[in-house]
Amino acid sequence: MPKKTKPVADDDLRRVAVMVDTATDWGRRVITGVVSYVRSHERWQLFIEPLGLEEHPLLPGGWQGDGVIARVSTSRMASHLKARNIPVVNVSGMQVPGARFPRVANDVRMVAKMAADYFVARGFKNFAYVSLLGFEPVAEQLDAFREALKEAGFSCTVHSVKTHNGAPIVDWNTNIHQLGEWLRSMPKPLAVLIWSGGREVIYAAQHAGLSVPEEVSVMSGSDDFLCEVSQVPISAVRVAAERIGYEAASQLDALMCGSGDPDFSIYIPPADVVTRQSTDTLAIDDRSLIQALTFIRENSEKPIQVRETASRAGVSRRVLERRFKEVLGSSPAEHIRRSHLDRAKRLLAETNLAMPEVAEAAGFGSPAYMSFVFRKELGTTPLRYRREARGSRRA
């Protein structure tokens, strides 16, 4: 018979409010992470209500609780929570002036670097960022995007638009004609990163008679359901929202026990890039290179060879290597290793597969060779990478 668990008295349970919107994929996944922590570590009474992205809730006047996990986005909400004098962990990407809380948030700088690396690897040379006015994390992400592109030898043009009622999304009244004219004026093919969403950029490109993704390639800095169901499905950086919620709960637990750091900031790196139609292209004109790169990308789980890649591209190995060097500045072998490395990184971060299984599923052939590539390319081991990927960056 299953072992019976002893009932926990109400007085022994922590009462925790989770003030995070339930209207977005991000919010629901953060809450899922909180619940996951509670189920595996603590017995809490969680107080959660349906909330929209633009709602800024306050705690009920008579509510007696032990802690709060919240997306603190307004001065009023921050002052309200501060006055309660109980531990609060902020999961917002921004810090409201005058009311700092310990924070667990998405690493927007890593999002920018991941997007820049993705575009550069596909041969883009023209880049743009659609910025949201008055939103601090967007400015930080833009700076990081520019820095990553500068390191690769490129620059970035910026187009700023208003937010929708203060929420971190593009205002519905954005001038599509103006945005389209700006896109038309830019050199092509153009790679565009936007904080979130991207539908307006696609509509503007279509309004200007530009094709997506061949002339304008669009990526969202945060993946959600709307990216997937867009008229042109939008590629996006997948934020590790569950990990944000899990880590926030862990830190709140420590604060409620009196052992946590009351002034921490933890930044959770994104998981990966979800490729959809809006970026499903390569910014090159050489048909054989396009075929070779597509073959490499679509077979990242296999131990493919340069000669096989050249055959699929319809050219000799020597010709393929010369074209790779001339156009991309690297060799086919380097691209194959990078493809295997990217797949291994995802498997290490997102699965519990053993090292031999990861090596096989990522096309390396053996754990020893995978470890060699990790040390050479990343300066670390696969095991250490897994630990760090599931850890966090602290400020």
C-alpha positions in Angstrom: 0.0 0.0 0.0 1.2 3.5 -0.7 2.7 5.3 2.3 0.4 7.9 3.8 1.8 11.4 4.2 1.2 13.3 7.4 -1.2 16.2 6.9 0.5 19.6 7.3 -1.2 22.1 9.6 -2.2 25.4 8.1 0.0 27.2 10.6 3.0 25.4 9.2 2.4 26.4 5.6 4.0 29.4 4.0 1.5 31.7 2.3 3.0 33.1 -1.0 1.4 35.4 -3.5 2.4 35.0 -7.2 1.6 38.3 -8.9 2.6 37.4 -12.5 0.3 37.7 -15.5 -1.4 34.6 -16.7 -2.3 36.0 -20.2 1.2 35.3 -21.7 3.2 32.2 -22.3 6.0 33.8 -20.4 3.9 34.4 -17.3 2.3 31.0 -17.3 5.7 29.3 -17.7 7.1 31.4 -14.8 4.2 30.2 -12.6 4.8 26.6 -13.7 8.4 27.0 -12.5 7.2 28.3 -9.1 4.8 25.4 -8.8 7.6 22.9 -9.8 9.8 24.2 -6.9 6.9 24.0 -4.4 6.1 20.4 -5.4 9.6 19.2 -5.0 10.8 21.3 -2.0 8.3 23.0 0.1 4.6 23.0 1.0 3.3 26.5 0.3 -0.2 27.9 -0.1 0.1 29.7 -3.4 -2.2 32.7 -4.1 -2.6 33.2 -7.9 -5.2 35.1 -9.8 -5.8 35.5 -13.6 -4.0 38.6 -14.7 -3.5 40.4 -18.0 -0.1 41.7 -19.1 -1.2 45.3 -18.5 -2.8 44.7 -15.1 -0.8 45.9 -12.1 -2.4 44.1 -9.1 -2.1 45.0 -5.4 -2.4 42.6 -2.4 -5.8 42.5 -0.7 -5.9 44.7 2.4 -6.4 41.9 4.9 -4.1 39.3 3.3 -1.6 37.9 5.7 1.3 36.3 3.8 4.9 35.3 4.1 6.3 36.2 0.7 5.6 37.4 -2.8 6.9 36.6 -6.3 5.9 39.4 -8.6 6.5 41.1 -12.0 7.0 44.5 -10.4 6.5 47.0 -13.2 5.1 50.2 -11.6 6.1 52.6 -8.8 2.7 52.2 -7.2 3.0 48.4 -7.1 6.6 48.6 -5.8 5.6 51.0 -3.0 2.7 48.8 -2.1 4.8 45.7 -1.8 7.6 47.5 0.0 5.1 48.7 2.6 4.1 45.1 3.4 7.6 44.5 4.9 7.7 40.8 3.7 10.2 39.2 1.3 9.6 40.0 -2.4 11.3 38.5 -5.4 10.9 40.5 -8.6 10.8 38.5 -11.9 10.4 41.6 -14.1 13.2 42.6 -16.5 13.1 46.1 -15.0 13.8 47.7 -11.6 11.4 50.4 -10.6 13.4 53.5 -9.4 13.4 54.0 -5.6 12.1 50.5 -4.7 14.7 47.8 -5.5 13.8 44.2 -4.8 15.9 41.1 -5.2 15.4 39.9 -8.7 15.4 36.8 -10.9 15.0 37.8 -14.6 15.7 36.9 -18.2 19.2 37.7 -19.3 18.4 40.2 -22.1 22.0 40.6 -23.0 22.4 36.9 -23.7 19.2 37.1 -25.8 20.8 39.8 -27.9 24.0 37.8 -28.4 22.2 34.7 -29.3 20.1 36.5 -31.9 23.2 38.2 -33.3 25.2 35.0 -33.5 22.2 33.3 -35.2 21.9 36.0 -37.9 25.7 36.2 -38.5 26.0 32.5 -38.9 23.4 32.7 -41.7 25.5 35.2 -43.6 23.6 38.4 -42.8 25.5 41.7 -43.1 22.7 44.2 -42.6 21.1 44.5 -39.2 18.3 46.5 -37.5 16.6 46.6 -34.2 13.0 47.8 -33.6 13.1 49.4 -30.1 10.3 50.2 -27.7 10.5 53.8 -26.3 10.8 54.2 -22.5 11.4 50.6 -21.6 14.8 50.1 -19.8 15.4 46.4 -20.6 14.8 47.1 -24.3 17.6 49.7 -24.2 19.9 47.2 -22.5 19.1 44.5 -25.1 19.8 47.0 -27.9 23.2 47.9 -26.5 24.1 44.2 -26.2 22.9 43.5 -29.8 25.1 46.3 -31.1 28.1 45.1 -29.1 27.7 41.6 -30.4 27.4 42.8 -34.0 30.4 45.2 -33.5 32.5 42.3 -32.4 31.6 40.5 -35.6 32.4 43.6 -37.7 28.9 44.9 -38.3 26.7 47.8 -37.2 23.0 48.1 -36.4 20.3 50.7 -37.4 17.5 51.4 -34.9 13.8 52.3 -35.4 11.9 53.2 -32.2 8.2 52.8 -31.7 5.7 53.4 -28.8 4.7 50.7 -26.4 1.1 49.6 -26.0 -0.4 51.3 -22.9 2.9 51.0 -21.2 3.2 47.2 -21.7 6.4 45.9 -23.3 4.8 45.3 -26.7 4.4 47.4 -29.9 1.5 49.8 -29.8 -1.3 48.8 -32.1 -1.4 52.2 -33.6 2.1 52.0 -34.8 2.4 53.7 -38.3 2.8 50.6 -40.5 3.4 52.8 -43.6 6.3 54.7 -41.8 7.8 51.4 -40.5 7.5 49.9 -44.0 9.2 52.9 -45.6 12.1 52.6 -43.1 12.4 48.9 -44.0 12.4 49.7 -47.7 15.2 52.2 -47.2 17.5 49.7 -45.6 20.0 47.5 -47.5 18.9 44.0 -48.2 18.8 41.2 -47.1 18.0 42.7 -43.7 18.0 40.9 -40.3 15.6 42.5 -37.7 15.4 41.8 -34.0 12.5 43.1 -31.9 12.0 42.9 -28.2 8.8 40.8 -28.5 6.3 39.9 -31.1 7.2 41.0 -34.6 3.9 40.9 -36.4 3.9 44.7 -37.0 7.3 44.4 -38.7 6.1 41.7 -41.0 2.9 43.7 -41.8 5.1 46.7 -42.5 7.4 44.7 -44.8 4.4 43.3 -46.7 2.9 46.8 -47.0 6.2 48.0 -48.5 6.2 45.1 -51.0 9.2 43.3 -49.3 9.3 39.5 -48.9 9.8 37.8 -45.6 12.2 36.2 -45.0 14.1 36.6 -48.3 14.4 40.4 -48.0 13.5 41.1 -44.4 14.2 38.4 -41.8 12.4 39.0 -38.5 13.2 37.5 -35.0 11.4 38.1 -31.7 13.5 38.4 -28.5 10.8 36.3 -26.7 8.9 33.3 -27.9 5.2 32.9 -27.3 2.0 31.4 -28.8 1.4 34.5 -31.0 4.8 34.0 -32.7 3.8 30.5 -33.7 0.3 31.4 -35.0 1.4 34.6 -36.9 0.5 34.8 -40.6 4.2 34.3 -41.1 5.4 32.2 -38.2 8.0 34.2 -36.3 11.4 32.9 -35.2 12.1 33.7 -31.6 14.6 33.3 -28.7 13.1 30.9 -26.2 13.4 32.4 -22.8 13.9 29.9 -19.9 10.8 31.2 -18.1 10.2 28.0 -16.0 13.8 28.3 -14.7 13.1 32.0 -13.8 10.0 30.9 -11.7 11.9 27.9 -10.1 14.9 30.1 -9.1 12.6 32.9 -7.9 10.8 30.4 -5.6 14.2 29.0 -4.4 15.4 32.5 -3.5 12.2 33.5 -1.8 12.3 30.3 0.2 15.8 31.3 1.5 14.6 34.9 2.2 11.6 33.7 4.2 13.9 31.4 6.2 16.2 34.4 7.0 19.2 33.0 5.1 19.0 34.6 1.7 20.8 37.5 0.2 18.3 40.5 0.3 20.1 42.3 -2.6 20.7 39.8 -5.3 20.1 40.0 -9.1 20.1 36.7 -11.0 20.0 36.6 -14.8 18.8 33.4 -16.4 20.2 32.7 -19.9 17.8 31.9 -22.7 17.4 28.3 -23.9 17.8 28.6 -27.7 16.4 30.1 -30.9 13.2 28.6 -32.3 13.5 28.8 -36.1 10.3 29.5 -38.0 9.4 30.9 -41.4 10.4 34.5 -40.6 14.1 33.7 -40.6 14.2 30.4 -42.6 16.7 31.7 -45.1 20.3 32.4 -45.7 21.7 35.8 -46.6 23.8 34.6 -49.6 23.3 34.3 -53.3 25.4 31.2 -53.9 23.0 28.3 -54.4 25.6 25.6 -53.6 26.3 27.2 -50.3 22.7 27.5 -49.4 22.2 23.8 -50.1 25.3 22.9 -48.1 24.3 25.0 -45.1 20.8 23.7 -45.2 22.0 20.1 -45.3 24.3 20.8 -42.3 21.5 22.4 -40.3 19.0 19.7 -41.0 21.4 16.9 -40.1 22.9 18.3 -36.9 22.1 14.9 -35.2 24.3 13.0 -37.6 28.1 12.6 -37.9 28.1 14.1 -41.5 31.3 14.6 -43.5 32.5 17.5 -45.6 32.7 15.2 -48.7 29.0 14.2 -48.2 28.1 17.8 -47.7 29.8 18.8 -51.0 28.0 16.0 -52.8 24.6 17.2 -51.6 25.6 20.7 -52.8 26.5 19.4 -56.2 30.1 20.6 -56.2 33.5 19.1 -55.4 34.9 19.2 -51.9 37.6 21.7 -53.0 35.1 24.0 -54.6 32.9 23.9 -51.6 35.7 24.7 -49.2 36.8 27.6 -51.4 33.3 29.1 -51.5 32.9 28.7 -47.8 36.1 30.6 -47.2 35.3 33.3 -49.7 31.7 34.0 -48.7 31.5 32.9 -45.0 35.2 33.2 -43.9 35.3 29.7 -42.5 35.4 26.1 -43.6 32.6 23.5 -44.0 34.1 21.5 -41.2 33.8 24.4 -38.8 30.1 24.8 -39.7 29.5 21.1 -39.1 31.2 21.3 -35.7 29.2 24.4 -34.8 26.0 22.7 -35.8 26.8 19.6 -33.6 27.9 21.9 -30.8 24.7 23.9 -30.8 22.6 20.7 -30.7 24.7 19.3 -27.9 24.3 22.6 -25.9 20.5 22.4 -26.2 20.5 18.7 -25.2 22.7 19.4 -22.2 20.6 22.3 -21.0 17.2 20.8 -21.6 17.5 17.0 -21.1 18.9 14.6 -18.6 20.5 12.4 -21.2 23.8 10.8 -20.2 27.0 12.1 -21.9 27.3 9.2 -24.4 23.6 9.7 -25.4 24.2 13.4 -25.9 27.2 12.8 -28.0 25.4 10.3 -30.2 22.3 12.5 -30.5 24.4 15.5 -31.5 26.4 13.8 -34.2 29.7 13.7 -32.4 30.2 10.0 -32.5 31.9 9.7 -29.1 31.9 11.5 -25.8 35.6 12.0 -26.1 35.3 14.0 -29.3 32.4 16.0 -28.0 34.5 16.9 -24.9 37.4 17.9 -27.2 35.2 20.2 -29.2 33.6 21.8 -26.1 37.1 22.5 -24.7 38.3 23.9 -28.0 35.3 26.1 -28.8 33.9 27.0 -25.3 36.8 26.4 -23.0 34.8 24.1 -20.8 33.6 20.5 -20.5 30.1 19.2 -21.4 29.4 18.4 -17.8 30.5 21.9 -16.6 28.4 23.5 -19.4 25.3 21.5 -18.2 25.8 22.7 -14.7 26.3 26.3 -15.7 23.4 26.2 -18.2 21.1 25.1 -15.4 22.6 27.6 -13.0 22.5 31.3 -13.4 24.5 34.5 -14.0 24.6 36.7 -10.9 25.2 40.5 -10.7 
